[in-house]
Amino acid sequence: MDIVHLVILVAAGLGGGFVAGLFGVGGGIIFAPVLFFYYQQIGVSPEALAPLTIGSSLFCTMITAGASARVQYGKKAVVPRVAVIVGLFSAAIVLVMTRWITTRPWYDGEAFQIVFSIVLLALVVRMVVRFESEPEKDVFDPQRLGSGALAGTGTAAGAIASAAGVGGGVVLVPAYNHFLRLPMHIATGTSSATIVFISLAGILAYGWLGQEANTPELTLGYVDAIRGLFLAVPATFTARLGVRAAHRLNQRMLQLLFAALAGIVALRLLWDVAAG
């Protein structure tokens, strides 16, 4: 690895950590595209490009989400029951998706970019548009935390995590905030805790299923822990800064900032697909 790649990975890790703490998304919306373009540059085989990106992004995401969740728990911004139930449902879906879809030859780099972009653009719309049926303020309602709602949230988050390598926070944060009516700072904290379960399942699945794949040296299947650490370790330091900022900013401002970041990343990926 040359010095330029090293600097890029570390810088992306610092930015991804702050994003993870601020929005409760695990940093995957930064890690996944950075790793994707990095692997393209170093010549990773087309058949391994998408699964290697996803598995390695989930490795980075787990470490970063764990750091964020620890701080959030200390601030009483995590609902453990929600995190555990949603996390377990998500983990099961991740295992199924990884085995039968995302490690198949047809799920290549272009498919990954399109799926990732669609997820982000849908998130932008959901975060920006206010629906009249929704109250202007978050109202915590324990009745919304039934097992059915949590199972549905976990299923959606697991599918997105395994297909895009983002930990599922792009589903979890708006679902917790808009549908379960968790206040935004608790939604982000609970999302970070949930992502630890999701990412761990993804790491195990991609590591196991990629054992015979044509991947770079020092990777464990489709999980590149060595290069991932250059992203994840710096992220653990800035994740705390993001958590502190999240508790000081206006909730609506958090939603709009999240939407802006997601939109930029989506457009960049779509542009790359169109140009190719």
NUFI-902455 format. One record per residue (C-alpha): x, y negated, z. Coordinates in steps of 0.05 Angstrom, whole numbers, padded with zeros to 5 digits, always signed. Layout:
# residues N
XYZ;...
# end
This chain:
# residues 276
+00000+00000+00000;+00030-00067-00020;+00029-00130+00022;-00026-00163-00019;-00074-00106-00009;-00057-00104+00065;-00072-00178+00074;-00138-00171+00036;-00160-00113+00079;-00142-00147+00145;-00175-00212+00124;-00238-00175+00103;-00237-00138+00170;-00235-00204+00208;-00294-00230+00168;-00332-00165+00172;-00325-00162+00247;-00353-00232+00256;-00411-00215+00210;-00424-00150+00249;-00428-00186+00316;-00469-00244+00289;-00521-00204+00251;-00519-00134+00282;-00505-00101+00214;-00441-00064+00230;-00400-00103+00179;-00417-00055+00122;-00441-00109+00075;-00369-00134+00076;-00331-00069+00083;-00367-00030+00028;-00355-00079-00030;-00284-00094-00007;-00267-00020-00006;-00303-00008-00072;-00262-00060-00109;-00198-00039-00073;-00207+00034-00095;-00221+00011-00165;-00156-00027-00166;-00113+00032-00141;-00144+00079-00192;-00189+00125-00151;-00223+00176-00196;-00293+00157-00219;-00325+00218-00187;-00295+00202-00119;-00304+00126-00122;-00374+00120-00093;-00371+00174-00038;-00301+00151-00016;-00326+00080-00011;-00387+00100+00029;-00351+00148+00076;-00294+00099+00090;-00342+00041+00099;-00381+00081+00150;-00317+00095+00188;-00302+00020+00192;-00374+00006+00209;-00376+00055+00268;-00315+00023+00301;-00341-00047+00290;-00412-00032+00311;-00386+00002+00374;-00348-00060+00393;-00409-00104+00381;-00456-00057+00418;-00412-00056+00479;-00414-00132+00485;-00488-00134+00469;-00504-00082+00522;-00468-00124+00573;-00513-00182+00553;-00575-00138+00562;-00590-00144+00487;-00597-00069+00473;-00659-00026+00481;-00629+00043+00493;-00692+00083+00478;-00699+00050+00410;-00626+00058+00392;-00624+00132+00410;-00689+00154+00376;-00678+00114+00313;-00605+00135+00311;-00621+00209+00315;-00673+00205+00259;-00625+00165+00217;-00569+00215+00229;-00612+00272+00204;-00629+00234+00140;-00556+00216+00129;-00537+00290+00130;-00591+00308+00080;-00576+00250+00033;-00501+00262+00034;-00508+00336+00019;-00557+00331-00038;-00551+00262-00069;-00493+00216-00056;-00437+00267-00066;-00465+00290-00132;-00427+00272-00196;-00483+00228-00223;-00479+00182-00162;-00420+00144-00190;-00392+00074-00179;-00444+00040-00222;-00501+00075-00186;-00471+00054-00120;-00467-00019-00142;-00538-00021-00166;-00566+00012-00103;-00525-00033-00058;-00548-00095-00095;-00622-00076-00093;-00617-00064-00019;-00586-00132-00007;-00635-00170-00052;-00694-00137-00018;-00665-00159+00048;-00658-00231+00023;-00731-00234+00005;-00752-00203+00071;-00711-00251+00112;-00727-00315+00074;-00802-00306+00060;-00849-00318+00119;-00913-00278+00116;-00975-00312+00143;-00995-00251+00183;-00932-00256+00224;-00927-00301+00285;-00879-00358+00284;-00844-00333+00346;-00820-00264+00366;-00867-00230+00414;-00841-00168+00448;-00895-00115+00445;-00879-00047+00478;-00938-00015+00441;-00899-00023+00376;-00844+00022+00401;-00882+00088+00389;-00844+00148+00363;-00877+00142+00294;-00852+00072+00283;-00783+00090+00307;-00780+00152+00264;-00800+00112+00202;-00748+00059+00217;-00695+00113+00227;-00712+00148+00163;-00706+00084+00122;-00641+00063+00156;-00610+00132+00146;-00627+00133+00072;-00596+00064+00062;-00535+00080+00103;-00518+00143+00065;-00531+00111-00003;-00495+00044+00008;-00446+00055+00066;-00473-00004+00106;-00493+00030+00171;-00567+00016+00162;-00566-00053+00195;-00597-00085+00133;-00659-00044+00149;-00653-00043+00225;-00648-00117+00239;-00710-00139+00200;-00748-00077+00222;-00733-00088+00296;-00746-00163+00290;-00807-00165+00244;-00842-00099+00256;-00824-00080+00328;-00824-00153+00349;-00758-00150+00385;-00728-00220+00393;-00673-00231+00342;-00615-00227+00391;-00642-00161+00419;-00656-00136+00348;-00583-00148+00329;-00557-00116+00393;-00601-00054+00387;-00582-00049+00314;-00508-00047+00331;-00520+00009+00380;-00562+00049+00331;-00509+00042+00277;-00459+00080+00319;-00503+00142+00314;-00516+00132+00239;-00443+00120+00221;-00418+00180+00261;-00465+00226+00223;-00441+00196+00157;-00368+00204+00175;-00377+00278+00192;-00417+00291+00129;-00371+00255+00081;-00308+00282+00114;-00333+00354+00109;-00363+00351+00039;-00302+00316+00008;-00249+00366+00030;-00237+00391-00041;-00247+00324-00075;-00195+00286-00115;-00181+00230-00065;-00119+00190-00047;-00068+00218+00001;-00080+00215+00076;-00156+00216+00069;-00201+00265+00107;-00248+00285+00052;-00286+00223+00032;-00264+00185+00094;-00202+00141+00088;-00186+00129+00161;-00116+00100+00150;-00137+00043+00104;-00202+00037+00142;-00165+00019+00205;-00136-00042+00171;-00207-00066+00164;-00237-00039+00229;-00184-00058+00280;-00184-00133+00263;-00260-00130+00261;-00264-00108+00334;-00232-00174+00355;-00277-00220+00315;-00341-00179+00330;-00342-00209+00400;-00339-00279+00371;-00398-00261+00327;-00439-00236+00386;-00426-00300+00425;-00446-00342+00365;-00510-00301+00356;-00533-00318+00426;-00524-00392+00413;-00554-00401+00344;-00627-00412+00327;-00662-00347+00307;-00688-00375+00241;-00619-00401+00225;-00592-00330+00236;-00642-00302+00187;-00625-00353+00133;-00550-00344+00142;-00558-00269+00137;-00599-00276+00074;-00548-00323+00042;-00491-00275+00055;-00529-00215+00029;-00549-00253-00034;-00478-00272-00051;-00453-00201-00044;-00510-00173-00086;-00500-00222-00143;-00426-00207-00144;-00438-00132-00151;-00491-00140-00205;-00446-00186-00244;-00392-00133-00243;-00441-00080-00269;-00465-00126-00325;-00394-00145-00344;-00374-00072-00347;
# end
